[in-house]
Every structure is written in C-alpha cells, then in structure tokens.
Amino acid sequence: MLGGFLGAGKTTALLRLALSLQLKELRVGLITNDQASGLVDSALAEELNLPVREIARGCFCCRSESLVEALDRLETHSQPQVFLAEPVGSCTDLVATVSLPLERIYQKGFVMAPYAVVVDPYRAMQSLGVEGELLFSPDVNYIYRKQLEEAEIIVINKVDVISPERLAGLRSALEREYPETRIMEIASRDGTGVEALFDILGTETGKTRQVMEMDYERYAVGEALLGWVNIQGVLEAAEKRGKNGRKKSKGAKALKSAGASPSTERDANTWLMAVAGGIAKRLRKRGIEVAHLKLSLTHGQAVEGEAAGGQGEAGVLETGALGRTTSPRSGGMAAVQWVRSDIEPELTRKMETPWTGGRLLINLRAEGDPDVLAADTFAVLADWLEGMPEIVMTSIRTEHFRPGKPVPMHRVAVA
C-alpha cells in the first residue's frame, strides 16, 4: 500500500512500480480507491493493460469487506503475485485500520511491505513550515501531518523539480520531526531513485507498524472541508446520434449542466489542457486551493448502456466495466493534472492519434464548496461547447459532495 496526500504523485509511482515488477516477470494486481466512482487513476492503469479493481464510495478503512472482495477477485482472475493498493489521498490511520486488520482479522496470508507515504516537496515544505504559506486550513493539515506520522518510509517525490538546497532543507525538517522514519527521494516521472524504493518494498516487510493516536472528530472536520467532484461522460460525433429515432444532440442549453466539445482540430491534448486551464482560472479567482485535478480522455467508440460508470457488486468496479472505450490502447489516452494552485496544469499523457470521441473523466478535489466546484467545472465544459456542435457529451454521470466522517470497520489499536 502506497499512501500520501492528494497530488503527491502516488499514481505515477505506483504504475511505475507495477511495470517494474512486470519486467521481473511478476504478476501484479492494482486496487484503486476513492469516495466516488470513475477514477482517472483506474483508467491510466487500464491503459497500461494492468488488472485493476476500483473500490468506490468510501475509503479502504470504511470498506474493508469490499477491499477483501477485490483482493479475492483479482486473485481468482489474474492470480497476482504482488498486490498494489492506492488509498484515498485524504485518508490516514491506515496501518491500524487496513494493514493490521488484513493481517490479524482477515488472515489472508499477505506479507505487508513497509508502509510508504509519498509527498510533494512543496506541499510538504508548506505543511512543516519550512517555506511558503500554508494553503490548506489547519484541520486539513492535521490529516497531512498524520499521514507523515504513521509512515515507515517518507518518500519525497518530484526531486527533479526542486533545487538541491530546498530539498536538503525539507529533508532536514522531516528528519527532525520524524527521527525514526526512513526518508527516501525519488522522481516518479523520470524514474530517479525509484528502483531503490522498489527494492525495499519488494524485499522487506513492515516492522514498525506505527499505530497513532487519532482524533477522529478533527479528522472528520478536515475531510469535510474538501469538496469532491467526479464527472464521467462519453464524447461522440453529433452525426452518429439520430439512429433509431434518437435525438442528434442535446444542444448547448442542456450542456449548461453537463457537456463538452473538442476543438475543431480534434486535438485531445490541447482541448484537455484548455479545460484544465479554465477550471484552474476559476478556482484561483475564488481563492480556492486545489488538492488535485485530474482529467483524462480515452480515444475510441464508447461502450453502450451502463458501461459508463457501471457499478459491480459491493461497490467494486471491475476492469472492463468502468465505462472505458472498447479498445483504449488502440487509440491512446490524453491525461492532464493540476496539483497546486501556484503552478500550472500539465499534460501527463499525450494522445498520439487524431481524436474522434471517447470517454472523458474529471476528478477534482479542492478545499471548497462542492456545489461551487461542480458549477465551475460544468461552466468551463459548457464554454467549450459553444459554437462547436460536432461533438456531444452523453451518458453523463456526476457526483459532487463533501466526504463523510471516517468510520473504520476495524481498528487494531495495538501493534
């Protein structure tokens, strides 16, 4: 299990780890997790042809039975030798509520690797008071600091975008605050330092099993300050509608609540960056701090019916039932992320082929009112629709809310 706050780079590190294990001829299974369904992270794993299960509508600790079910399904269908799990980025106390229950209550025979927590160096410097203003409220920062406290390994990510002097200052602060915790440095994007981390995760077992004191009331307040927005939709050519008497297009008015259209050049990368930039501009104007914004656009003809956001048993979304395009790897994927308000959105995956339609996913997490976040996101999508009727958005599924109070199914309080 690889933890860390929203925007730390967990997904990039986890996918790189999965591919590294495959090169060593080990079978891998991934489990992603979120308070809502329709994750860009799951789509990225699918695009790399990795077996993935998605635990939706609750964190691992609150959905223990679903987590065990997902592990069993992966074991049945893919027979992984290594399971990789990515918890919700706003969750903590995972050793006591996930790792130890798996070992002692469910007794599935798993050997747990050391619990590693990935951090964005700039966000970590803000949290620790090393440099920069704390952009999240103290209650959100409480969750961030608790994630660091329970880590067996703190992984400073993105060392390729920070100066050696700043990195040294951050490392010194972490060593002072957490003297018994191992500190490692990586750049998951270009692979710097990742093999040393992977060797530890692949050969060592968790030993310290840090069980913290937790104020669950304050934890709940911190989570409730965050707004969650998930949008899933299918984009397709307007002329393809109208078969069997169906309407050609819902038109721009309907898309005021949901809808989008690509640029006339059908350039998925440029279009996705423009949407992300529009959302970023609106949030900055409101003074809302983003935790992460992820968008993906998968090329291809979408599956019909309930595939767009289809829900499996017990809240487990399965590979092939995620509403993805029928053959995502054949046409490629574009992906964009934005993880701090003081930087710009970046294209993290480029679609190499001309784009004609497919599946759009948007995951937005920010410290703000979810109604406002959703309205701003839809307004940007509607803006990009105006005057571009050749593509319409259908099979729309949306969720926006504040996370509820964490209520773990199990908590093992003694390591």
N, C-alpha and C positions, 0 to 999 in steps of 0.2 A: 504494500500500500504506500503510495506516494502522495503526501499531503502538501498543504500550502495554501495561501490566500488566493483569492480571485486575481487573475492576471499575472501570477508568478512565473508561469511557463511550465506548469506541471504536464500539460498535454503533450507539448513538444518533447519534453524529456521522456515521458512515458512511451510515446510512439517510437522514439529513437531507441529506447531500451528494448522494446518489443522486436524491432527489426534486428538489433544486435543479437538478441537471443535466437532469432530465426536463422541468422547466419551461422550460429553454432549448432544448428540442426536441432533446436529445442522447440517443441510445440508450445504456443503461447495463447492464452485467453485473456481478453480485456473486459473489465467491468467499469462502466462509467456511471456517474451518479449526479442527480440534480433534484431540485424541488419541483421541477416541471419537466415535461417531455419535449423531445425534439432538439437534441443537442448537436451543435457543430462538432464537438469532440467525437461523438459517435460516428458522424458522417466522415470525419477525417480517418478514423480507424477503418471504416468500411472501404474507403477509397484505397487504402493500402492493403486491402484484402485480408484484414485481421479479424478473427472471430471476436464479436463484441456483444455484450448484453448491457442494457441500459436500465438502471434502477431509477424510476421516476417517482415524483410526488412524495419525496421525503429523503432524508439523509440515511446513510448506511446504519447509523445507530438506531434510528427510528423504524427502519425497515429491515431488521435482522433476518426475518424469515424470507423476505424477497432476495436478500443477498445470498443466503444459503441456497435458495432455489436456483438463482442464477449460476452459482458455482456448480451445482449439480447438473444443470442443463449443458453448460459448457463442457463439463467432464464427459457427459453422455455423447454429445455430438462432435466435439473436437478433440477430446482427450488431451487437454493441455498438460504439459509437464510443469509449467510456470503460470500462475495467475497474477495478473497485474490489475490493481484497483486504484481508481482515482476518486476520492471522496469530494463532496461539495466543498467549494473553496471558502465558504463561510462557517465551516464546522470545525469543532475542536473536541478534545477529550476522547479521541478515537482509540487510544490504547485501551482505556477502561471499558469503552462501550462497543468496540468492534474486535480488536485484536485478541484481547483476553477472553471474551465470550466465545470467539471461534475456537480457541484452544481448549477452553475448560468446560464450556456448556455444550456446544455442538459437537466437539471432539471429532472433527472431520479428518484429522491426521495431517493438517497442514503444518509445514515448518515456516514460521513467520520470519521474514527478513527484518533487519533493523528498521525502525520507523524513521523515514527521511521526510523532512519538510523543506520544500523549495521556496526561496524568497526572491522577489525583485529587489535589487540592491538599493534603488532609490526609495522605494516604499519602505524598506527596512530602515534606512537612514532616517526617514521621517518618523517612523514609529519609535525608534530608540533615542531620538533627539540628537542624532549626530549631525544632521544637516537638513535644512529645509523645514518648512512649516508642516505640521500635522494636518493633513487634508480631510481625514475622517474624524468623526466625533470620538470622544474618549471611550464610549461603550463599544463602538466598532473596533477601536484599537485594543480593547480588552480581549476580544476574540483573537486578534492578530498575535498579541503577546502570549496568549495561552497556547497557540499553535507552536510557537517557538519553545515554550517551556517544556512541552511534552516530547519534543523531538529527540531522537537518539542521534540523528545527523541533521545539521542545518546546512542546506545546500544553497550557497549564494549563486544564483543563476545570472545570466546576461553579463558575464565579466568582460565580454567583448565590447560593451558599450559604456564602460565606466573606467575612469582613469586609475592607474595603479595606486596613486595617493589616496583617492577616495575609497578604493577597495580595501586598502590597508587600514584606514580609519574605521570602516564598517566592521572588518574582521576583529579588530581590537575591541570594539564595543561589544560584539557578540561574545567574545571570549571572556570579557569581564562579567557580563550578565549571566552567561551560561557556561561556567568554567569546566563542567564535566561533560559537555556536549561536543561531539566531533564536528568540526567545521570543514566544509569542502567547497571548492569553487569550480563552476562549470559554465559553459556557454552551450546550452542545448541546441541552439540554432545551427552553429557550425561544428559542434562535437567536441569542443575544447574541454578536456578533463572528464568527459563522460565515462570513459572506459574504466577509470579508477573507481568511480562511484558504482558502476555496474558490477565490477568485480566484488565489491563489498556486499552489495545487495544479493549477488548470486552465490556467495560462498559463506557469509556469516549469518547467524541467527540473532534475533533480538534478545538482548541480555538485560538492559537496564529496566525496561518495562515501567517507565515513569508514570505513576498514577497520581494525578494532581488533585488538589482541592479545587472545586469548581463552584462558582456562584451561578447557578442556572437561571436565576431571575435576571441577573445582569447580562448573561449570555443571551437570553431571550430578547432583552431590550436592544442589544447590539444587532441581532439578526433582523429584528422588526424595523430597524432604521433603514434597511436595504430594500430597494424596490427591484422586483424580478419581472422581466418581460421576455416571453418566448413567442416567436412567430414562425409558423410553418406555412408554406404555400407552394403551389405549383404554378410556374410561369409557362405559358404556351402561346403559340401563334393564334391571333384572333380569328383568322380564317379557318382554323381547324374546329372552331366551335360552330354550332349550327346544324350538325348532323343529327338525324333523328328528331328534328324539330327543336333542338336545344338552342338557346339564345347565343348569338355570336359573342356578345361582350356585355358585361355589366355596366360598362361606361365609367366615366370619371367620377360621377356623383357617388356611386357605390364604393369606389375606391377611397373616398374620404375616410371610411372606417377601415378599409384594408385594400391594398392593391399596389401594383407597380408595373413599370415597363422599362425595358433596357433602352440604351441609346440606339439611334438608328444604325450605328455601325455594328450593333450586336457584339460589342466588346465587353465581356463579362467582367474583366478585371477593372476596367475604367469605371464601369457602372457601379460595381460593388464598392469601390473606393469613394465614389461620389456620394453614395447613400451613407456610408460611414462618416464621411466628412460633414454631411448635412446634419446628422444626428449629433456629432461632436460639437458643431457650432451652436446648436440649440441648447445643449446641456451646459456648455461654457457660459452662454449668455445668462442662464438661470443660476449660475454658481453651483451647479450640482457636480460632485466629484464622482467620476466613473470608477467602478471596480474592474469591470471588463465589458467590452462589447465585442462580440464575435459574429461574423456573417459568413455564410458560405452559399455558393451557387453551384449546383451539380448539373452537368450537361446531360441531356438525354430526354427521352419521352417518359413522362411520369406514369407510375402505375395507377390504375383506376381504383375507385371505391375507397375503402377505409385504409388503404396503404398510407395515405398522408396522415401520419400521426397515429397509426394503428397501435392499440394497446394490447399487449399479451396478458397472460394470467398474472395476477398478483402484482400488477404494476411493472412487470418486466417486459421491456421492449426488445425484440429479437432481431438479429441480423436478417435482412430480407423483409422485415415488417416495419421498417422505420419510415416508410413513405419515400424512400430514396428512388432514384431513377432506376430503370430496369437494368442498365449496364453502366454504372457510373465511371468505371475505369476506362471505358471505351472512348469517352468524350472528355474526361477530365473534370477538374474542380477548381474554382476560384475561392479563396478564403482571405478574409481581412480581419484584423484585430485592432483594438484600441484599449490600452490598459491603464493609462494615467492621463489626467486632463492637461498636464504640462507637456505632453508630446502629441504627435500627430498619428492618426490611424496608419497602419502599414499593411501592405499586401504580403501575406504569409504563404500563399499558394497561388500560383498562376495557372490559369486555364490556357492551354496552348492551341486549342481549336476554336473556330468560329462558333459563337453561341447562338442557339436557336430556341432555347427553352429548357426547363428542368425544375429542380427543387431548390427553393430558397429557404434558408434558415437564418433567423436572427435571435441571438441570445444577448440581452442587455441586463447588467447588474450595476446598480449605482445607489448612492445614498440619497434617496429622494422618493417622492410620492409615485407609486407605480402607475396611477392614473395619468399623471403628467408625463411620465416616461413613455407610456404607451401612446398617448396622444401625439407627442413629439415625433415618435418613430413613424407612426402612420401618416403624419403630416408630410414628413420627408418622402415617404413612398408615394403619396398622392401627388406631390410636386413633380416627381419624376415620371408620373403617368401622363400629366397634361401634355397634349399635343403629340403623344406617342402611342396611338391606339393599336399598333400592330401586334403587341403582346399584352395579354391579360393575365391576372393572377386569380387562380381558382383553388378549390379545395383548401380554403384558408382555415387555419387552426391557431388560436391565440390564447395566451394565458398571461395575466399580469396580477401581481399580488405582493404582499409582504410575507416572508416566512413566519410560520407559527412557532410557538415555544418548543424547543427540542425536548422530547420525552423519550429517552432511550428505552428499548425493550429490556435490555440487560445492562447492568453496570457492575463490573468486578472491581471493587474498591481497594483490594489488597493485591499487590504484585507478587 
